[in-house]
Structure formats: structure tokens, C-alpha cells
Amino acid sequence: MDATLFGTFQSAVRISSFQGTWARKGGRNFAYSTVAIAVDAQGNTLWVGTMTGTETMQPGCNTELVTAKFAAYAPDANPFTDAPFFTMDLPDHYGYRMPTP
């Protein structure tokens, strides 16, 4: 992910790993929610981002269909209750189980 958020935050140098949680919604369906922060060279938070969506395991459980929505918030905003200043739906994509040796 681009820490500058498409050039909006020129001083951004990195974004943390997204950390979060997931919950089973029944059968092969899961929902997830994650949070990350973007910082400048001094470690100041420039924005907070969330990624939320669903994962649906396909038959055989070796492939999953993933949906995702990204939202960005001001550094002093609460990403769980406040409105984001930017949102973007990401294309659906598939995840694949890594084979074991």
C-alpha cells in the first residue's frame, strides 16, 4: 500500500502492517476488520486506515474469495465511530492456500 495515499501525504514514509480480527459468519463465510497507521520520518501519525471485508472459502478449502474496502481517517479520528475522509472499494480477488512440504 502507498503510505502517501496517492500523493496526498508527501511526507509519509511507511505504513504499519494491518492488524485486526476476523469472525466466522456461518459455513464457509468470514468477516474481517483490520487497522494500520501511516507515519512520517519522525514517527508522527499522518492517517489511520482500515481494511474490512469478507472471505468465503471455496469447496475444498484451498481457495478463498476475498472482498475488501479501504477507508482512511484523520490521525485524531476514531476509525470505529468517525467518518473517513476517503474510501475505496477494492476489486474482489482470490487467496490460495500454500502447499505444505
LINBELHU-V644988 format. One record per pair of residues at least 12 apart in sequence whose C-alpha atoms are under 7 Angstrom apart, sorted by the first residue. I is the first residue (numbers start at 0). J is the second residue. If there is no record, write none. Layout:
# LINBELHU-V644988
I_J, I_J
This chain:
# LINBELHU-V644988
2_14, 2_37, 10_39, 11_37, 11_38, 11_39, 12_38, 12_39, 12_40, 13_37, 13_38, 14_35, 14_36, 14_37, 14_38, 15_35, 15_36, 15_37, 16_35, 17_33, 17_34, 17_35, 18_33, 18_34, 18_35, 19_32, 19_33, 19_34, 20_32, 20_33, 27_55, 27_56, 28_54, 28_55, 28_56, 29_53, 29_54, 29_55, 30_52, 30_53, 30_54, 31_51, 31_52, 31_53, 32_50, 32_51, 32_52, 33_49, 33_50, 33_51, 34_48, 34_49, 34_50, 35_47, 35_48, 35_49, 36_48, 44_74, 45_74, 46_71, 46_72, 46_73, 46_74, 47_71, 47_72, 47_73, 47_74, 48_69, 48_70, 48_71, 48_72, 49_69, 49_70, 49_71, 50_67, 50_68, 50_69, 50_70, 51_67, 51_68, 51_69, 52_66, 52_67, 52_68, 53_65, 53_66, 53_67, 54_66, 61_95, 61_96, 62_93, 62_94, 62_95, 62_96, 63_93, 63_94, 63_95, 64_92, 64_93, 64_94, 65_91, 65_92, 65_93, 65_94, 66_91, 66_92, 67_88, 67_89, 67_91, 68_87, 68_88, 68_89, 69_86, 69_87, 69_88, 70_83, 70_85, 70_86, 70_87, 71_83, 71_84, 71_85, 71_86, 72_84
